Amino acid sequence: MILVNTDYITGKELEMLGLVRGSTIQTKNIGKDLGQMLKTVVGGELKAYNEMMNEARALATKRMTEEAEKLGADAIVNIRYVSAAVMQGAAEVIAYGTAVKFVTK
């Protein structure tokens, strides 16, 4: 499966299959959450939250790809990510794009 954030793939003619998306809501355990709150006092990278967001993007992408595979897609174009805080220490990540099939002549 080819994943791109452009609306085309060089050298390929595309048939649009439709919108596909994947999402997840992630949080860290209370111990890591407290540790990250303390980190805000001294500054620096919040590594546990960074890790959480990387995991969330990967899972949302996987779910989006699975939805595209069910449609028989060869690729997903114009991929975008959106995130939002759901509550303190929890975030929702949504990945979405257009599933496409390669046109063969």
C-alpha positions as CSV (number, residue, x, y, z in Angstrom):
1,M,0.0,0.0,0.0
2,I,1.4,3.4,-1.1
3,L,0.7,6.2,1.3
4,V,1.3,9.9,0.2
5,N,0.2,13.3,1.3
6,T,-0.1,14.5,-2.3
7,D,-3.2,14.2,-4.4
8,Y,-1.4,12.2,-7.1
9,I,1.3,9.5,-7.6
10,T,3.7,10.3,-10.3
11,G,3.3,8.0,-13.3
12,K,0.0,6.5,-12.1
13,E,-3.5,7.2,-13.3
14,L,-5.9,6.9,-10.3
15,E,-9.5,5.9,-9.8
16,M,-10.9,7.4,-6.6
17,L,-12.6,4.8,-4.3
18,G,-13.5,7.1,-1.4
19,L,-12.6,8.6,1.9
20,V,-10.9,6.3,4.4
21,R,-10.0,7.0,8.0
22,G,-8.7,5.5,11.2
23,S,-8.7,6.9,14.7
24,T,-7.7,6.2,18.2
25,I,-7.7,7.8,21.6
26,Q,-4.6,7.2,23.7
27,T,-3.6,8.0,27.2
28,K,-0.6,7.3,29.5
29,N,-0.8,5.5,32.8
30,I,-1.1,7.7,35.9
31,G,2.5,7.3,36.9
32,K,3.8,8.6,33.6
33,D,1.2,11.3,33.5
34,L,2.4,12.6,36.9
35,G,6.0,12.4,35.8
36,Q,5.2,14.5,32.7
37,M,3.3,17.1,34.8
38,L,6.4,17.5,36.9
39,K,8.5,17.9,33.8
40,T,6.5,21.0,32.8
41,V,8.0,22.8,35.9
42,V,11.6,22.4,34.7
43,G,10.9,22.4,30.9
44,G,12.1,20.1,28.2
45,E,10.6,17.4,25.9
46,L,7.7,15.4,27.3
47,K,9.0,12.1,26.0
48,A,6.2,9.9,27.3
49,Y,3.6,12.1,25.5
50,N,5.7,12.2,22.4
51,E,5.8,8.4,22.5
52,M,2.1,8.3,23.1
53,M,1.4,10.5,20.1
54,N,3.7,8.4,17.8
55,E,1.9,5.3,18.9
56,A,-1.5,6.9,18.2
57,R,-0.5,8.1,14.7
58,A,0.8,4.7,13.9
59,L,-2.4,3.0,15.1
60,A,-4.6,5.5,13.3
61,T,-2.6,5.0,10.1
62,K,-2.9,1.2,10.4
63,R,-6.7,1.4,10.8
64,M,-7.0,3.8,7.8
65,T,-4.9,1.4,5.7
66,E,-7.1,-1.6,6.7
67,E,-10.2,0.3,5.7
68,A,-8.6,1.1,2.3
69,E,-7.6,-2.6,1.8
70,K,-11.2,-3.6,2.3
71,L,-12.1,-1.3,-0.6
72,G,-9.4,-3.0,-2.8
73,A,-7.2,0.1,-2.8
74,D,-3.6,0.2,-4.1
75,A,-2.8,3.5,-2.4
76,I,-4.1,6.3,-0.2
77,V,-3.5,9.9,-1.4
78,N,-3.9,13.2,0.3
79,I,-3.3,11.8,3.8
80,R,-3.9,14.2,6.7
81,Y,-3.7,13.9,10.5
82,V,-5.7,15.7,13.1
83,S,-5.3,15.5,16.8
84,A,-7.3,16.9,19.7
85,A,-7.2,16.7,23.5
86,V,-10.0,14.6,24.9
87,M,-9.1,15.2,28.5
88,Q,-6.0,15.9,30.5
89,G,-3.3,13.4,29.3
90,A,-5.5,11.9,26.6
91,A,-5.5,12.7,22.9
92,E,-7.5,11.5,19.9
93,V,-5.7,11.1,16.6
94,I,-7.5,10.8,13.3
95,A,-5.8,9.8,10.0
96,Y,-7.7,10.3,6.8
97,G,-7.2,10.3,3.0
98,T,-8.6,9.1,-0.3
99,A,-8.3,5.4,-1.2
100,V,-7.4,5.0,-4.8
101,K,-6.9,2.1,-7.3
102,F,-4.4,2.3,-10.1
103,V,-5.9,2.4,-13.6
104,T,-4.4,-0.1,-16.0
105,K,-4.6,0.4,-19.7
